[in-house]
């Protein structure tokens, strides 16, 4: 009986091993990626190393293996794996992002910057690489960071993080028009991001600071034509400023701005203003403004507004969930 059981176990084990070795690299990688999604990077490394043994030049496997090593804090091994991947013709922009982050983790910012710049040469439309490069530059105290983020916005206008970093830069530089525009774009692109509460506060404060100066045209530091058009329309709305800048007055200022902007011929197309006009026409613009400013300015008053205007608020939030906000290529005016 014991011999039969042992024979059964050996046969079963042999069948299992045969089945395992019969798996293709694609199947093994799929199993590894399942572990990666679960956060089990150690098991992912075990399987991906088997893949590499079978196909040493497989770029996709190498990328997954380097990323898994990175998440297990084995950065030296991650770097060893990613270096040959970067030389492959199949390397995508994610490979350069992984390599740059590995160098960053190893506290080698100059190497990280070199990798990102190399990635931009190969992938000039990759918003994520511009974002990461800008962060390396700003950490080093370089003002090239804002140029990099602006290039990212122009090349990949629907990637959100460049707007976030540029908005913060302009806010602290007191360039309030671009802070206003980029804050609001980011808030719409990622309405559920934890960073949005910070951005909303910055947006409200930017409006306050912009209107502090009675000569609004001083906000156009670089004599930008688009900013000039924006200020030319919004300064017509200063009559309500006697009530201060708050959710209610901003609703009035911004409503009138949109009406005037689209009433004037030859204004450049801008997705953010198109969206505001869409909400205004649909009767959801007040709810949108409350979502942007009310919740930041006075949470108690916002909650009262929501309770009093439950249907309008629900309609806006459902509409917001049903769409993805994107900026088309070509609508770049900086």
N, C-alpha and C positions, 0 to 999 in steps of 0.2 A: 504493500500500500504506500509506504514512504517513498519507494523508488518511482512509483507511478506519479506521485505528487511532485517529486523533484523533476521528473521528466516533463511534466505539464508546465511547471514553472519555467524551465529552461526553454521549452518550445515557445511559450508565450513571450518570454523576454526576447528571444531571438526574433520573433515576428515583430515585436514592438521596435526593436533596434533597426530591423530591415525597413519598417515603415518610416521610421524617423529619418534614416539616411536617404530614403527615396524622396523626401520632401524637396521641392525646388527651392532655390534661393528666394524667389518671390514669395513663396508660402512661408518660409522661415522669417523673412522680413516682416510679413504681415503679422505673424505671431509676436514678433519683437515690438512692433508698433502698438499692438494691443497692450502690452506691458507698459510702454511709454505713456500711453493715454491714462493708465491707472497710476502712474507715478512710480512704478516699480522698475527703475532704470538699471538695477543690478541684474535682474533677469533679462532685460533687454540687451545688456552688454554681452551676457553669456551666449545668447542666440545670434546676435549680430557678428560676434567673433567667428562663429561657425560659417556665417555667410561670407565673411571676408576670406576665410580659408579657401572657399570654393571659387569666389570671384574677387580677387584682390583689387581689381581696378573698377569695381562697381561704385560709381559716384554716389548714387542714392543711398546705398548701404553705408558707405563711408561717412556721409553726412549724418545719418541717424546714429551711427556709432560714436562719432565725435560729440554729438549733442548729449548722448546718454552718459558718456564719460564726464562731460561738463557738469551735468546735473548730479553726478556722484562725487563731485569735487576733485576728480582726478584730472586736473587741467593739463598736466604735462603729457599724459596719454592722449587727451583730447586734441592737443596741439599736434602731436605726432601723427594722428590719424587725419586731421583736417588739412595739413600742409599739402600732401600730394593731391587731395581732392580739388584744391584751388587751382592747380595746374591743369586740371582736366577741362576739355572743351564742353563737357556736360555740366560743369559747376554752375549753379544758379545763384541768384542774389542772396538766398538764405545761407548758402555756404560761406559767403563773405561776412554775413552778419554773425554767424556762429564763430568764425575765426576771430573777428574783432572783439566779440564778447569774451572769448577765451583769453586773449591778450589783456583785456581790461581786468579780468579776474586775476591775472598774473601780475597786475600792476605794471604793465608795459604799455602806457598810453601812446607812445610814439609809434610802436609797432601796430597798435590797434588803428591809429589814424592812417598809417600806410595801407593797411588792408582795406579799410573803408574807401580810401581814395582810388585804390585799384579796382574795387568793386563798382564804384561810380563810373569809371572809364568803360567798364564792360556793360554796366546796367545803368545808363544815364537817366532812366525813368523810374528808378526804384526809390520811392519816398522813404521807406524804412532805413535805407543806408544813409541818406542825407540826414535823417533824424539822429542816428547814432553818431555820425561824424560830428554833427553840430554839438552834441553833448560832450564829446571828447574835447572839442575846441573851447567850449565855454568853461569847462572844468580847468582848462589850462589858462584861462583868462583872456582868450583870444576873441576879438570882435568879429573874426571871420565866421563865427558860429551863426550869426544872424544872416549873413550872406548864404551860408549853406542851407539853413532852413528855408529861406526864400527860394532858393533854387529847387528845393524839394517840393515846395508848394506849387511852383510853376510847372515842374516836370510831372508831378503826381498829385494833382489838386484834390483828389478824394481820399488821400491818406491823412488821417487826423492829427498825428502827433507833432508834425511840423507846425501846424497852427497853434497848438498848445504852447510849444516852446517859444515861438515867435511872439505870441500874445503876451507871455510873461516878460519877455525881453523888452517889448515896446512899452509895457506898463511901467516898468522900472526906469525906462529911458524917458518917460513922460511924453511919449508919442501916442497920444490917447486915441486918435482916430483909428490907427491900425490895431491898437489894443482892443477897441470896441468891436471892430469887424472880425478879427481873428478869434476873440473870445466867443462871440456869438456863433461863428461857424463851428468851432470845436464843440460847443454845447449841443448843437444840432446833430453833429456827426456821431457823438457818443453821449446821448442824453442820460444813460445809466452808469456812466463811468464815475468812480469815486472822486475824480479830479474836478468834476463839473461844479461842485459846491464852491471850490476855490475860484474857479473861472467865473462863476456868477457874481461873487463878491468883487472880483477884479473888474467885471463889466460894469456893475453899478458904480463903483468908485471912479472908473474911467469917464463915465458920463458926467459925474459931479465935477471932476477936475477939468474936463474939457469946457464946461460951461462957466467955470470960475472966471476965466478971462473974458472980458466984455468984447474983446476983439478976437472972435473965433478964428479968423484967418491965420492967426499966429500958430494955430495947431498944424498948419501945412508947412512944416519945417523944410521939406525937400522940394517945395513948389510942385508937388505932384498933381497932374491934371485931374485924376479921379478924386483925390482928396479935396481938390478945389471945388469940384462939382458937388460933392457930398456936403461940404461946409456951406456952399452957396445956398443949398436947399434947407439945411437944418437950422441955419441961423434965423430963418424966417419964423421959426417956432418958439423963439425965446420969450414971447409974451406971457407964457404960463409959468415962467421961472419964479414969479413972486410967491408961488406956493412951494418952492423948493424942488429938489429932485427926489422923487419917490416913485413907487409903482404906478400910481394914478397919473402923475404928470408925465412920466415917460410913456405911458399908453397914449396920451394925447399928442405929445411931441412926435412920437414915432408913427402914429396913425396919419397925422398931417404930412409928415415927411414923405411917406409912401405915396400918398395922393399927389403931392406936388412933384415928386420924382418922376412918376409916370405921366404926369400932365405936361412935362417939358420934353420937347423933341430932342432927338440925338443924344439921349443919355445912354451910356454903355450898358450892355446886358450884364446883370450880376445876379447869380442864383439866389443869394441871400435875400435880396430885395424882392425877387420874384416870389419867393416863399412867403415873405411877409405880406405881400399883396394877396396871395392865395388865401392866407389865413384871415385877412381883413375882409375879403369878399365872402368867405364862408362863415363869418360871425364868430371866429375862434381866436381872433387876435388878442382880445383882452385876456383870455385864459392863458394864451401863450406868454404874454407879458407878465402875468401873475406868476407863472412857472419860472420865468427868468429872474424877475426882480422882487416880487412879493414875498416869496419864501425866504429870500435873503435879507430883505429890509426889515420885515416884521413878521415872524412866524405866526404869532397869535392872530394878527390881522389877516394873514393869508388863509389860515384855517377857517376863519369866519367867512371870508370871501368864497372859499371852496364850498362850504356848507350852504351858503346863500345861492350859489350859482352851480349847483351840483351837475345839472345836465350839460351845461356848456363846458364845464371842466372835464367831465367824462368823455364828451365828444372829442375834445382836443387830445386828451391822453390816448384814446383809442386810435385817433388819426395818426398821432405821433408814432405809435407802435407799428402801424401798418406800412410805414414807408422808411426808406433809407435816404438820408440827405447826402447828396454828392454835388461837388462843384465840377462843371464841365471843363475840359481842356480849353485853353484860350481865354478864359475869363480871369486873366491875371493883369493887375494894374499897378503893381508897386514899381 
